[in-house]
Amino acid sequence: MSLGSIIAANLAETTAPIVDLIFPPRCPLCGGSIAGQQGLCAPCWSQLQIPGEPSCAACQRPFGGGSVVAGALCAPCLARPPRHDGIAAATLYNPASRKLVLAFKHGRRIAMAPMLARLIAARLPRLEGDWLIIPVPLHRWRLWHRGYNQAALLAGELAKLTQARLVIDGLVRSKATPSLGGLGKKARARALSGAITVPAGQVERIKGANIMLVDDVFTSGATSDACLTALKKAGANKVLIACFARVMDEALDLRPENITPGSDPDPGAT
């Protein structure tokens, strides 16, 4: 840990009681009192659904249960082998994770980034060798409108947790794209065609590198596919996708309250 990190940690620890006094810690899901500024209350923790095992060896899609042979692939990966090297999702996208995503992404609750990143980090495989962490980019106009890139905030926190190197501008979104919410997979792919590239100044760094591609939500895979295309074209060795929530209705506990709303305006861009 660097000297700056140690000083920052000590300062945060020293000022925490004052912050808690002025801003009593509240659960971002239900608003109930909690012990610290970052976290959820116990009942709300139980509402998050963590991807279980056994899972697909290629994409970590949870299987329905029963006996599964080691290294087994899910039907989508058998039909179309993925170009990525795994998907590490902290949660499955359900009403609880959706509320956290919307608060973080559109509600300007950027202080949630460390908590969300810790949940993602808990699902990461062991990272052998050197890795670069690259966030899914926003177009400059959307970045200007929102004020921050939620994927970049998560990427920065994951870099602290994993000691991998953050490359904040490893990808750029050079073409403005419409909101992907409500679009089918083919329509998303058409909208993203040629929109995401590796800047010329980053090609040498990307070539031969292992990449952790970070976003808040993995929906249809259209955005990650566009990022993968750009990274592979630049010569990336491996690309692991890391996200907070993964849309996968078939893997959810299918109680009515856990079914992803079909009218969700924009659950995520990935």
C-alpha positions, 0 to 999 in steps of 0.5 A, a space after each residue: 500500500 502506498 503512503 498516500 493510501 495509508 494517509 487517506 485510510 487513516 484520515 477516513 478512519 479519524 473523520 468517520 465518527 464526525 461524518 456519521 454524526 452529521 450524516 447518520 448511516 442509512 441503508 441505500 435500499 430501505 433507508 434504515 439505520 446501519 452501522 457504517 456509511 458503506 453497506 446494507 442492512 441485514 434484510 436488504 443484504 438477503 434480497 441480493 441474489 448472488 450467482 451460484 455454483 455450479 456454473 458454466 466454465 466459460 461464462 459463469 452462467 449458473 446451472 439449475 442444479 444437480 450433478 454437473 461435470 467439471 468444465 461443462 458449458 451452458 447451451 448459449 456457450 455451446 451454440 456460440 463460444 464466447 470471445 471473452 474469458 469469463 464474466 464475474 458478476 457480483 449479483 443477478 439483476 433483480 429488484 434489489 440490485 436494480 435499485 442499487 444500480 439506479 441509485 448509483 448510476 442515475 441517483 448520483 450516489 457515487 459513494 456506493 462505488 467502494 461497496 459495489 466494487 467489493 462485491 464484484 471483487 469477491 466474485 473475481 477469479 484469481 488473477 495470474 500475472 499482470 492485468 489492466 482494468 478498463 471501464 466501458 466508456 461513455 460518449 463525451 456528451 453523456 459523460 458531460 450530462 451525467 457528470 461521471 462514468 459509473 463504470 470508471 468509478 467501479 474500475 478505480 475501486 477494483 484497481 485498489 482492491 486487486 492491485 491491477 493497473 487502471 487504464 481509464 482511457 483504454 477505450 473511447 466511445 467515439 460515436 454517440 449511441 441511443 439509449 439501449 434500454 428496450 432494444 433487442 440484441 440485434 438492434 443494440 449491436 447495430 447501434 454500437 457498430 464502430 462506436 467503441 475503439 482503442 485510442 491510437 495512443 493505447 494500442 501498444 499498452 493493450 497489445 498482449 495484455 490481460 484486460 478486466 473490462 468493467 461495467 455496472 450491468 451486463 444486459 445483452 452483451 452488445 456493449 461488451 461485444 463492441 468493447 471486445 472487438 476493439 480490444 481484440 483488434 488491438 491485440 489483447 490477450 485475455 478479456 475478463 468482464 466484471 460487473 455488479 449485476 447480470 441480467 439473467 431471468 432464467 437463473 433467478 429465484 422466480 418468485 414474482 418479486 424477483 422477476 426483472 421488469 420487462 419495461 425497465 427503461 435502461 438497466 445497463 449498457 453492457 
